[in-house]
Amino acid sequence: MESENLQTFQEPSAIGLSVLVNPSRPSLDIVFVHGFTGHPERTWSQKRGASDGQFENDEDGERPSKFRKLLGNRIRRSIYWPRDLLPINIPNARILTYGYDTNIRHRASSAINKSTVYDIAWNFLVSLEAARCAETSRPLLFIAHSLGGIIVKEALRRSRGCETHQSHLHSIYEFSSGIVFFGTPHSGADPRGLVLHIFEQVIRGMGFNVNDQIVNALLPSAERLKELRDEFGPMARQRNWTIYSFQEQYGVMALGGKKVVDDTASCLNDPTIEVTQHIASNHMEMCRFSGPNDIEYAKVVGAINRILENTTRLNPSSERIALNADQRQYLLDCLRFDQIDARHATIKTAHAKTCKWLLSNSEYQEWLNQNKIPDHYGFLWIKGKPATGKSTIMKFAYANAKKTMRDTITLSFFFNARGEQLEKSALGMYRSLLFQLLKMLPDLLVTFESLPSSLPSNFNQWNIEAVKNIFGRAIESLGQRHLICFIDALDECEEDEVREMVTFFERLGQFATASQIQLHVCFSSRHYPHITIEKGVSLVLEDQGGHEQDIANYLHSELKAGRSKLVDQIKDEILQRASGIFLWVVLVVQMLNKEFNCGRIYALRKRLDEIPNGLDELFQDILSRDGQNMEELILCLQWILYAKRPLKREEFYFAVLSGVAPEALAAWSLEEITRQDMERFILSSSKGLAETTKSNHQTVQFIHESVRDFLLKGNGLNKLQLNLSSNFPGFSHERLKHCCQAYLRIDLSECLTPGISLPVASSQEAKDLRQLSAEKFPFLEYATHNVLYHADSASGYGTSQTAFMEHFCLQDWISLDNLFERYEIRRHTSDSSLLYLLAERNLSNLIQIELQRVQNMDIKGERYGFPLNVALVHKNESAIRVLLIPNTIARSNDSIPLNLYSLGGREYQESITSILQNQDDMGSLDDRTLLSWAAGRGHEAVVKLLLETGHVDVESKDKNGQTPLSWAPQGGHEAVVKLLLETRCYFALILTSLYVYAKPRRT
C-alpha cells in the first residue's frame, strides 16, 4: 500500500490518551473522558446479547474482572459507539479517549492510586496538548461521563490560566467548541451511598482498599465543585461554547430507586449556554447505545451536530465547500478512469444454459430476503477455486439484478490483477462504485460538499479516504432506496487493502441495518487469502450442484463432435476430470473441436488421453506441446508479465516484433497489417493464453489470472524452458529494454524532420503531430518513456547497465520525449543532464551508475534546477535516498546536519553542500529550512533521512517564523507529522512524566 494516510481504528489503552479513529484530514477532535470507576472502552460500550444485565456493570461502567472471567463466552462483541458508530455520522473527526485510574477497589497488597481529580485533570491537559501539537487550532469537542465532566472542566480552567505562562497549553481552552456531559455532578453527587450499599462490605471482604480521595471529591459538601461550576459559566459564555447536559432518567436499586446524580446537580442551571435533556436510562447505562437507530443515540448525535453547526458559524474558515451544478458534474467526471469497466466488459457472458441455478439457490435467496438482514447485514460471499467461473457467475448476477430489480440501484466492480493500477486497487473500486452511484442518483452529488475546501479538485490527487468518506455519506443519504453492490475477485487486490475494505463495508452494513437502509453487498474471491466477516452468507461454488450442471450444459452445447457412443464417453470423462474447474473444460473443448474440425473424429479419444488433469498441467501442455516459435512465445509472456503498464493491441504487436524481427520494423500501414492480423498474431504468439480486452482502451492480458500464477508461482517458466526462471525478471527487463531500443532506431521521417524544432506543446500543430506519431508508430511513446525504466529494473536485478549508460543517446531521447509531452513547461532543454532526468523519474539504480560517471551533482538547469530538487518535488524516495545516502556529515547554511553520499569524494560532497546552502537558487524552498520544506511538502523520505542524523531540531524556526511541525499539518501530511512528533513528543512525554511524578501530592 502507498503512503497516503488511511483512516485507522485502534484499541484504547486503559491509562492515558488513545486515538481511536484517525481520518487522513481531520477537521475536528472529539475526546471521550469516562467517569467514576469507568474505563475508556467499557463505559461507552453496549454488550450484545448480555443476559438481563446481571453482573453487567459496576457503578460507572467497569465490569469486575472476576465476573468477566465467570461469564466467559456469554459476552458477545459490544457496540463501542465512539469507534463503531460515530465515525459514520462524523467522518471527518479524529476520535480520542482518555483513561485514568479511579478504581475504588485495589488489592490490599498493592499500592493505591492517591491522585486527586485535580492531578488527573492536569495530566489530561498536558497529554491532550501533546497529541494536538501538530494542529493546535483544530476545533475540540469533549464528551464526558460523570467524574469525567469535572476533569474536563478543571482541565479547561487550568488551560485558561496558562495564557501568560506555558502558553502552549492555552490552546486547549482557546479552540474548544463545546461539551457533552452525561450525568456530571456539577454540584456534587453521593457515590458514597453507592459504595456503602454495594462495595464496602463485599470489596473489603475480598481484600480490596478504597480510594477515599476520589469519593470525597464528589460529595455534595465538596465546596470546590461549586466553585468550579461558578467559574465555568463565565468561561463558557466568553468562548461561546455550546453545552449539552444529559441527565439520567432512572435511579438504581442500590440507592432505593434514587438517581446517582439528581437533576439539580447534573446541570449548570444556566439556560443561556446549556441545553438539558434526559436519557432514558440510569447513571451507569446512560452512555451506552444499541445502535445508530437507538433513540437515545440520536439525541446525542443531534447534540454533537448542533455543536458543530455553531462551530462552523463562529469559524467561517471551517465551512464546507459550496459547489454549483457544473462543479459537481466536473467532480463526477473526475471519478471516471480509462479502464473503469475493462474487466467487466472482457468477462464472457454466461452461456445461455448456465448460471440460472443461482437465482433459486437457498443462500442467494436468504441474502436477498429483507427479513434476514439482521442475521447477515446484507452480505453474500461467493468463494471458489481458481478458474471455477466466479466472475462469470458475478456478471450474470449483476445483469439479472439490473434487469429484474427495476427499483434497485445496482453497482459492480470487477478487480483485475492483470490491469492498470486503478483496476486492481481499492481506490479504483471506490471511485468506480461512487461514479456509478452518483450518476444514477444525481441528487446525491451534494455529498461532494462534505469535503473540506482544501482538497484538490482532481480525484487523481485525492487519497482513498476522501473517496471513502463521500461514498459513505452517499450510502447514509439513500433513504428508502435499495442498493446492491457486486464486487468480484477480491483476491486480485492487495490483501491489506482488501481487509480494510471489508472492514469498511462491515461498518456500512451495520449502520445500514440499524438505520433500515436497504444495502446488499455480494463479494466473490478465491478461498485464499482467508478473510472473514462477522455476519454474512457464504456460498462455496464447487459445492453447488448447479455449478456442476453448468459445466455439463456447457460441454453438451459447445463440444461440436456430433452424437455417438464415443462422444458420450468422452463427455463423461471430461466431467469426471474437470474437478469443478470451468476454464479447464473450456480449453479442453477448444482442443477437441480443433481435432473434429479437421475431420479427425478418430483422434478425439487419443487427444483427450494426452490432455493432463489440472489447470497448471494443461497450461504447461499448451505452451510446450509443439515447441514452435518458442522465442516469440517467451517474449510475449515477458511483455505481459513485466511491461510498465498493460500494452494496447497495436503497441503489443510492435513490441514483440521489435524483439523477434527488428528488421521488419517500419511505419504502420493499416492496409498492410490489419487489426485482425494483430489479433491472430497475439493468439498465435501466446498459444491462446492471451487476449485483447473488450473495453474502449483495449489492452493485451492473459485469459485468466491463473496463467500468471502458473508462470510465476507454479514454476511454469522453468518447465517451459530449463533454467528460464533463474533471474527471469532481470533477464526479461533487459530484453524489453532492447526491444525499446530497437524501436527507437526506426525511421521517423514520415513524422519528424531532422533539425526542425517542435511546435509549442499545447498547440494544435503539436497535438496533430502526436496523433500522427501514435498512428504511424504505435510503440514509440511507450518505448521512449520506458526504455530507461526497463534498464533501471534490469540493473536492480543485477544486470549491468554501465555500457548502456555510456552509449545512451541523450539528445535523441530528449527530442522524442518532448514530442509526446503535452505541457511546454515540462519539456526539457537540449542541455538537460542525464542525472536530472533519472532523478525526475526516480530511477535510483541508474542514478548510482551515473554518479560514478559524473562524480558530481552540482548541475543546475531545467525547471527545478538541480537533480536533488526535482527528486524532492516529485517525492521520488528512491532517488532521494541514493542522492543522500548516510555516510559523511556536512552542514547547510541553516546549521542542520545532513548525512551525505560519499561516492565521488570531496568534490561530490561539496557540490551537494553547495546546492543545499544556495537556497536563493532553490525558489521552491520559499525561505524555509530543508526540514521545513520537506515536512510541508510531505516528503517523508527526506524527513526520515534528516531525523536519522539525531541532531535536527523540530522546533527550529525558518525565516517565516514557522517550524517543521507547523508546516506538515497544513498539507495534511500525517505520516510526516507522526515522524516529527516521535522526536518532539518523546521528550515532551518524558518531561511531563518527570513533572507529574516529582510534583508534591495533594492531600
N, C-alpha and C positions, 0 to 999 in steps of 0.2 A: 504494500500500500504506500502511496506517495505521502509526503509530509504535511499535507493540509490537515487542519485541526478538526477532527470529528467530535461530535457530542459524546461525552463519556458518562457512564453510570457506575458509581463506586459504592462500596460498602462503608458505612460510617465507623469511625473509631469511638470507643466508649468515652474516652477522655480527649479533650481538645477539639480543634476545628477541623471539620472534614468537608470536602467538596463532593456533593452527591451527583450533581448534574452540571456539566460544563460545556455549553454550546460554543461554537467557534467564534461567534461575535456577540457576546452577551451585552444586553442593553440595561440590565438590572441585576442586582444581587438580592436574593431572598435568604434570610438567615433564620433558622429554627433554633429555639432555645427551650429545652424541656424544663420540667418543674421538679417539685419535691419528690425525692427518691425515684426520679424518672430516668429515661435512657434516650439517646439520640435517635434510636430506631423504634423501640417498642412503644414509646409514648405516642407515636404518630401512626401506629400500625393496627389494623383491624384483622384479627385472625379469621381465617376461612374455616368454617366447619367446627369451630370450638364447641365443646359440649356445655351448653347452658351457662356459659360464663363461670362455671365452678373452678375455683383456683385460677381464674383467667388473669386477674390483675392484683397488684398490690396498690397502695394508696395513690400513686401518681404515675403509674404506667410501667412498672417493672415487675415481672413475674419472679417469685422466689426461685432460685436456681434448683432447689430440690423438687419443687413441683414440676419444673420443666423436664427434669430427668424422669420423673414418675410418669408423666403424660406421654413422653416419647413421641411415637409416630401419630398420635391423635391430633397433634398440632400441625395443621397444614400451612402452606406458604401464605404469608399475610399480605394485605394490601397496604403498602407503605406509601401513603399518598404524596409526600414530598418528592419521592422518586418515581412512583408509578403513575400518578395522575396529573400532578401539577405541571410537568413538562409539556403535556399535551395542551393544557389551557394557556400556559405562559411559556411558549417555546424558546423565547429569547432570554430567559432568566438563568443566571448561574445560581444554583441552589446549594446552600451550605447548611451544616448543622453543628451545634456546639454541645459537647458533653463535659460534664464535671461530676465530682463525687459528692453527693448529698445523702448517701445511704445512711439510714438511721440504725442500721444493724451492721456490726462488724464482729468477727471472731474475737473472743476475749483475749486471745493470744496475739492478735495483730494490732498494729498501730491504727489509731483513729484519726481520720482527717478532721482537723480543727479549723479549717479555713472558714471564714465568715462569708456572708453574702457579698460584702464589700471587697474582700480579697478576690472572690470569684469574678465579680464584675470587672475589676481591673485587669485580671488575666485575660478575660474575654475581650476587652477593648484592645489590648496590645496584640493579641493573636489575630483579631479581625483586621486591624490596620495592616499588619504584615501581609495578610492574604490579599489585601486590596492595594498594596503599594504600587503595583504596575498600572492601576487605573483608579486613582483616588476619587475621581469625580463621577463615577458611575452611581446612579441612584441606588439607595439602600432601603430595603423594607424588612422589618422584623416580624416574626410570628412566634409568640411566646406563650407557654402554658404555666399557670400558677406562679411559683417562685421565679421561673424564667422571666416573667414580666418585670419583676423587681430588679433582676440582674440587668436587663436591657435598659431600664430607666436609670439605674445607677451608672451604667457604662456611658450613657448619653450625657449624664450630668458631669461625669469626670472628663469626657471629651470636650464639653463646652469650656471647662476650666483650663484646657490646655492651649488656649489661643495664643497666649504670650510666651509660654514655655512648652517644650515638646509639641511644637505646632503641628507636626505630622499626625498626631493623634486627634487633632481638632477636626480633621476631615470627616471623621465618622459622624460627628454632630452636624457638620455643615451640609453633608449630602444625604442625610437620612430623609426619607419621604413619608413614612408612616409606620404604624404598628398595629398588629392584630393581636389582642390579648385574649387568652382563653382562661377564664376563672382566676384572674390575677388578684390577689388580696391587697388592693391599693391602700386599704386602711386596716389591714390585719385579718388573720383568719385563726381558726382554732384547731390546727392539726394535732395539738397536744391531746385533744379528746380522742382523735382517731388513733393516735399512738397508744393511749391508755387502753382503749377498748380492744384493739386488735393485736398490738405488738408487745407491749411492755411485759406481759406475763409470758407469752409464747416465745418471743425472740430472746429475752433474757434467759429463759429456761433452756434455750438451745445453745447458750454460750455466746450471745452477741452483746455488744455495747451500743449505746445511743449517743449520737452527736447532738448534745443539748443546745449548742450554739445555733445550729440551723433551726431547730424547733423554736427556740426562744425568739429568734429574729422575726418569726411570723406571728407571734402572739399579738392580740389586739392592743395590748398595753405597750407595744413597741413604738415609742414616740418617733423613732427615725422613719418609720413607714409613712406616718402622717406628714412629717417634714418633707420627705421626698415627693409625696403627692402634691403638696403645696408648691414646691419648686418646679415640678414637671409641667403643670398647667401653663404658666407663662412661657416656658421653653417651647412647648408645642405651638402656642399661638404665634410666637415670634417667628418660628420656622414654617408656619402654615402646614404643620403635619396633619395628616388625616388619621384619626384614631378610631378603631373598632374594638369594642369590649364585648366579647361573647360571654354570656353568663349561663351557669348550669341551671337546668330547669328542674331536675330531680335531686333529692337527697340520697343519703346512703343509710343502709340498715344499721351500720355500726354506730351512727350518731343519732339513732332513734328516728330516722327519716329526715333529719335536718341536712341542709346543704353544708358542704365543707367551707365554701366562701359564699356568704349570703349576698343578695343583690346590692345592698348598701355598700358593702365592702369591695365588690367586684366591678365598680365603675368609678370614673373620675368625678362624676357629678358635675360635668361641665359640657352642656349641650352645644356650646359654640365650637368645640373641637372634636367632640366624641359622638359616635353612634353606638347605642347599646342594642343587643339582640340576644334572645335566648337560644340555646342549643338543647334539643330535646334529649338530654342525657344527663348523667351525673358527672361529678367533678373528674373522675378517673377516665370516663369514656367519651368526654365531650370533644376531644380532638382526634377521634378515630372514625373512619367512614368506610362504608361497604363498597363504594364505587363511585364513578363520576355522575351517576344519576341519583345518588343519595341526596335527599332534600337538604340535609344539614350541610353537606359538602358544597351544594350550590350556593348556600348563604355565604360561605367562606370565600369561594371563588368570586362571587359578586362583590364582596368587600375588597378583595385584592384588586380587582379590575377598576373599582372606583378610586382606589388609592393611585393606581397607575394613571387614570384619566386626569386626576388632579395634578400628578407629577408632570404630565405632558403639558397641561395648561400653564403650569408655573415655569416650565422649561421648554419653550418653543423649539429649541435646537434639537430636542429628542423626538419631535413629531415624526410620524411615518411619512413616507413619500406619497404624494398625490399624483396620480397618473391620468392622462386623458386617454381617449379610445385608441389613438394612433400609437401612443407609447405602450399601452397594454398589448396591442397587436404586434408591435415590434419585439417585445419580450417573448411573446408566444412563438414568433418565428425563430427567435434565437435558440429555442429549445430543440428545434429540429436539427438533425445532423445527417450527413450524406447516406450513411448505411443504416438508418433508423429502422428500416423494415427489411433489410437484406436477408437475414436468416429466415424470417417467416416466409418470404417470397420464394426462397430456394427449396424449402422443405416440400417434397412432393405431396400433392393432395392425396388423401387416403383413397385406396381402391374402393370402388363402389360397393363391394361386398364385405368391407371391413369396418371395424370401429363402432358399429351401431350398438353392439352389446353394452358399451359403456353407459348408454342412456338409461338402461334398466338395471344396471349394477347397483347392489344394495348400498355400497359405500358411497357411490356417487349421488344416489337419491338422498341418503342421510345428510350428505354435505349441503344439498340444496334445500333441505327441509328447514323452514324458518323456526319451527318449534324446537329443533335440535341445536340451535345456535349456542345456547348456554353450555352445551356439552362439548362443542368443538370450536367455538369462537369463529366459525366461518372458514376453517382451514381444511383443505384436502391436499394430501401429499402423495403423488404417484411416483413410485420408485420401481426401478428395474435394472437389469444387467445392461452393459453397453450394447447398443445396436439392436435392442428389442423393439424399437419403434415408438419410443416415448414421445418424441417430437411430433410424429405423425398423429398420435392419439391427441396430443395437446392442440394441434392445429385443427383437428376435427372437432374437438370440444369447443374451442373458441368460435369456429364457424357456426356450429349448431346453436350456441348461445346467442350469437348475433342474429341468427335467422329466426329463432323461435321465441326469444325473450324480448319482445318488442319494447317493453317499458324498462329495460335494463341497460345501464351503461356498461359496455363490455370492452375491456382493455387487454392487451397482451404484450409480452416481451419475450423474445427467444434469444438467450445468451448464445454467443458464438465464439468459441476459443480460437477459431481459425480466422476471425475477422480483425478489424481495426480495434483500437483501444476502447472506444465507447461501446463497441458491440459485445465486449466481454467484461465490462466493469459495472459496478453498482451505480455509478454516476450516470452511465448511459441508460441503465434501466429506469432510474428515477426521471431522467429527462424525457424518455420516451413515454412512460406512463402519464406523466404530468402533461405533456403535449397533447396526447390523445384525450385526456380528461377535460382539459380547458377548451380544446377545440369543439368537443361535443356539448359542453356546458359553458357557454361564453359568460354567463353571469358570475362564474367563479373566477374570472380574470381579476376581480378586485383583490384576490388573495395576494397578488403581486405587491399590493400596497402595505403588506405586513413586513416588507423588507426594510431594513434601515437604509436611509438615503446614501450612506457611504459606500454601498456595494456598487461594483462596476455594472454597467448597463449591458454587458455582453455575457451570456451564460458560459462561454468558453473560459471566462476568467473567474467564475463563481465556484466556490468549493461545494462539496457534496452536501454539506449541512444546510446551505441556503436553499437548495432544491428540495431537500427532505422537508424543511420547515414549510415551504409553500405547499408541497404535496399533502402534508399532514393537516394543514389548515383547510385545504380544499376538501379533504375527507370529512373534517368536522362540519363543513358547510353543506354537506349533501342533503341534509334534511330527511325527507321521506323517500328520496330517490335510491334506487338499488344499483349497487356497483359490484361487478365481478372482474377479477384480475387473473389472467393466466400467465404464469411466469415459468418458462421452460429452461431446462438444462442448467440448474444452479451449480452443478459440478464443473461447468465450463467458466466459472468466475473464480477469482481468488478466494480461498477458503475463509480468510479473516473477514473479507468484505461480505461474504455470504452469511456468516454467523451474525455480524452486526445488522445486516439487512433483515434477517429472520427475526431478530430481537425487536427491531423497529416495527415490523408488521405484527408481531405478537402484541405489542403495546397498542397499536392501532386497532387490532381485533378486540382486545379487552375494552378499549374505550368505546368502540362501535357497539359492542354487545351491551354494555351498561347504558349507552345512550340511545339504544334501539335504532341505530343506523344499520341499514342492510348492506353489509360488506362481506363478500365471499372472495377468498383467495385460493387458487389452485397452483401448487408448486409441482415441478417434476425434476427428478435427478436420478443419478446412479445411487447405488446403496452406499458408496463411499465417496467423499468423506461423510461420516455419520454425524448428522446434525438433527437434533430433536426439538420439538416444540412441546410446551406444557400440555396443550389441548389441541386436538386435530384428528381427522380421519385419515387412515393410512390405506393405500391400495398398492399391493405388490403385483406388478404386471404379469410376471411369469407364473404366478399362482392362479391366474384367471382363466377359466375355461374358454371364455370368449376370445381371449388373445390367441390361444391355440387354434381355435376355429378360424380366426382371421388369417393365420398362416396357411391353413388348409384351403380356405376360399381363394386366397391369392394364388396359391400353387395350381389349383384346378383351373383357374381362369387364365393364368399367364404362361403356363408351360404349353407351348404350341407344338405338341408332338403327336397329335391325333389321339385316337382311342384304341387301346389294345391291352391285353393282359400284361404285356411287358411294361407299358407306360404306367399302368395302375400299380405295379410292383415298385417301379421307380419312385412314384409319388409317395407311396407308403414309407419307403426307406428314407426319403428326404425329410419327411415329417418326424421320423424317429431320431434322425441325426441332427435336427435343427436346434434342439435344446432351447427353444423359445427365442432364438436369435433371428429376427426378421431379415436383417441385412444379409446374413449367410444364405438364406433361402433366395433372396433377390439375385445375388451374384451367381448362385448355382443355376437358377433358371435361365439367366442370360447365357451361361456357358452351354447348357444343353440345347437351348434354342438355336445357338450358332451351329452346333453339330447337325441338328434336324434341318435347318435351312439349307445346309449343304447336301442334303439328301442322304445323310448317314444315320438312318434310323437304327441300323445295326450297331452303331458306335455309342449309343446313349448309355448302355449298360457299362461298357468299358470306361467311358469318360467319367461316369458317376463314381466308379470304383477308384479312379485316380484322384478324385477331389477329397482333400483331407477334412476331417472334422475340426471344428473350432475356427473362429474368425482369424486369429493370428496365423494359423497354419494355412488358411485359404489365401490370405494376403501374400504370404511367402510364395505359395504356389503360383499366384497370378504374376508376381514380379519377376520370378526367376525361371518360369517354365520353359520359355523358348530361348532365352539367352541372347536375344536380338536387341540391338540398339541400347546396350547397357549404359554407355556413356551418356546418351541422351536422357535415359531414364533417371540416372543418378543426378544429373544436372537439374532435371525437372523437379526432383524431390528436394534438392538443395534450395532452389528458388522458393518453393512453397514453405519450407521449414525456416529459412534464415533471411528472407527479404526483410528490409526495414519496415515495410508495410505490405499488405496483400497487393499483388500486381494486377492491373487491369488486363483484360484479354490480349489487347494489342501489345502492351508492354511485355507480357509474359512470352509471347511468341518471339519477339526480337531479342529478349533477354536470353532465351535458350539458344536461339540462332547465333548469338554473339559468341557463345561458347563452343558450339559444335560445328559451325560453318561460318566463321567470321568473314571469309572471302565473299560470301553471298550477300553481305550487308549493303544496302543501298536505300535511297529514299523510297518510302512505301507508296505503291500504286494499288488502289483498290481493284483496279481492273486485272492486275496480275495475281494478287493474293487477296482473296475474299475473306470475309469474317467466317464463313463456313469452312474455308480451308484451315483457318486458325483453330476452329473448334475441333476439327478432325485431328489436327496436329497435337493439340492438348490431350485429347482422348488417347491417341496412339502413344505419345511420349510418356504418359503416366500409366499406360496399360489399363486405362479405365478407372483409376483410383482418384482422379482429379476431375473437377467440373467447374463450369462458369456459373457464378451466382445469377439469379434472375432479377436482381434489383436494378434501379436506374443506373447505378455506377457498378457495372459488372466487374467482378474480380475472380481470380482463379483460386480455388481452395480444394482440399481433399473432400471426397464424397462424404466422409464421416470422421469425427474426431478419433475414432478407434484406429484409423490408419496412422495418424500421428503417434498415438500410444504404441502401436506395434513397432514403429520405426525407432522411437526414442526410448521407450520403456521396456519393450518386449524383445530387445536385442535383434530387431529385424534387420538393421543395417549390416550387422556382422554376418547374418545369414544370407543377405543379398550378395555380399562380396566380402571375402575373407579380409579381416583387419580394416574394413572400411570404417568401423565405429571408433577406431583409435584416433583421438583428437579430430573427430569428424567435424565439430563446429569450426575449429581453426582452419581445417582444410577447405571447408565449404565457403567461409568468408573470403579466403584467399582466391578461390575460384570465381566467386561472384565479383570480386574486385577486378579480376582480369576480364570478365565479361563487360563490365562497365568501361574499362579502359579501351577495349576493342571497339565498342560502340562510339566512344568519344573521338575515335580516329576516322569516323565516317565522313564522307564528302558532304559538306553542308552548303554547298554553293547555291542550291535551289532556294535557300532561305537567307543566308548571310553572305555579304560581300566583304572580303578581307579589306581592312583599312578604313571601312566606313563606320562612323560612330553610331551607336544605338540611339534610337529616339527616346525621348523622356518616358520613363517607366509607366506613368499614368496616362499617357496619350493614347488616342485611338490607334495610331500607327503602331505603337508598341504592342497593344492588345492584339491587333491583327497579325503581327509578326509572331507573337507567342502561339496564337492559334494555328498559324501555318506550320510552325515548327512541330507542334504536337501532332498535326495531321500527317506530315511527311516523315517525321522521326519520332514515333510514339515512345521510344525508350530513352530518348535523350534527356528529358528532365530528371527522371529517376537516376540515370547514370551520373549526371552532373552532381546532383545533390547528395549522392550516397557512395560515390567511389571512395571518398575519404572515410566514411563510416565503416565500410567493409574492411578497409585497410587497418583502421584502428581496432576493430573487433578481432581481426586475424592476429594482430600484434598482441592483443590481450590473451590469446590462446597460445602464444609462444612462437608464432611465425614471424620471422624477422621482416621488418619493413624499411630497413636502412637504405637499400638500393632504390626502393620505390620513392622514398622521400628525396633522395639525391637527384632523381631524374623526373620528378613531378613537374609538369609544365604549368606553372602557376598562372602565368599571364593568359594562356588559352582558357584555363579553367575559370578565371575571373570573368572573362568575356562571356562565357556560356552561362555562368551563374547570374550575371547581370541581365542577360536576356530574359530569364524566367522570373526575375524579381519584379513585383508589381508596385513597389514603392521606391521612388527615386532616392530617398534618404537612406534606404537600406542597401543600396548598391555600393560596391567597393571601387576604390581608385586603382589604377594600374600599379601604384606604388605600395599597395597593401602588402603587409608581411604575412608569410605563411603561419607564423606563430599567432598572430592576431586572429586569423581565420580559424585556426584549430581551437583557440580559446573560446571563440564565439560559438563553436559547435560542440564544445565540451568533449573533445577528443583527447583524453588525457594520455593515452598510450603514445600517440603520435607527438604530443607535446614533449614528452620525455626525450624522444628521439631528436626532435628539432632543437631542444635546449642543448643537446650535446653538439649540435652542428653550429649554432649561432653563439652559444655561451653568453648571451645577454638577452634581456627582455626590455631594455631601455629604447624601445622602438615606438616613437609616438606617431600617431596618424589615425586616419579613419574617424568614424563618427564618435567613438568613445575614447579615443586617444590610445592608451596603452593596452596590451593584451590582458593584463590583470583587470583593467577597468571593465572591459566588455564581458569578462567572465563574471565579475561582480554583478553587473547589470542584469545578466541573464540567469543569475543564480546557478551557474554551472559548477556544482560542488566538486565534481571530479577534477575539473580543470583548475579550480582554485586550490585544491589540496596539492596538486602537482606543482603549482606555482609558489605555494607557501608550505613546503614540507618542513616540519620542525627539525632543526639541526643547529644552526648558528643564530645567535641573538643579535639583532640590530635595533636601532631606535628611530622612530619617526619624530617629526618636529613637535608632536603633542606629548612626547615622553612616554608613549605607550610601548612597552617592549613587544617586539614582534619576532616570532620564530621564522627563519628564512631558509630557503633551499640553498644548499651549499655547492651544488654541481656547477662548475664553471669558475669556481674560485672567487677571489675578492672582486674582480670586475663585475661579475654577475650579481653578487650580493650588493655592491654599491649601486648598481643600476636599479635594483628593486627598492632600495632605501631612497634613492633619488625620486622614484615615482611616488612613493608614499609621502615623502617630505614636500613635494611640489604640489600642494593642494590647490594652488592658484590655477594650475593647469588641469585640475580634476573638477570641473564645474559641477559634476554630479554629486560631489561631496557636500555642496551647499554650506561651506564653513563648519562642517561637523568633523569630529574626530572619526577615524576609520571605524571604531567600535560603534559610535552613534549612528553613522551612516549605514553600516551593515545591519544593525538592530532595526533601524527604521524601515529598511527595505526587506526585512525578513530573511537576510542571508544567514541561515543557521550555520552553514559550514564555516563561514568566516568567524562568526561569533564563537563557535567552538574552538577554532584554532587560537583565537586571541585569549580565550579563557584558559586554555591549556598552559599558557605561559606561567600562570599563577601570580602575575604581577599587575593585571589590569584592575582598574578602579571603576566599578559600575556606577559609582556616584559622581564621577568626573563630569564637569560641565563643558560644553563646547561654546563657541562664540555666540550662539543663540541663547545661552543660559540653560540649556536642557541637557539631561543625562540620557544615556542609552535606555534606561528603564522608562523614560518619558516618551522616547521616540517609538519604541516597539509596539505599544498598545494602539497607537494611532493608526497603524496599518492592520490591526487585528492579528499580529504575528504571535500567537500564543506560545508556540514552541520556543521562540526566541525569548519571550518573557520568562518562561519557565527556566531556561538556561541561566538567565541573568539573576532570577530570584534564588536559584540554587546557590549562587555566590553571595547575594545580599542577605537573603532571609536566613541563611545558615548561621551567619554571625549575629544577625538580629535576634534569632531564637536563643542563641547561647547567652547573649546579654540579658534577654528577657528572663531566662531561667535563673541566671545568677541573681537578678534583681528580686525575683519572686521568692527564691529560697533564702536570700540573705536579709530581706526586709523583716523588721520586727513583727511578730504575730499579734493581731488584735485580740485582746482578752475581754 
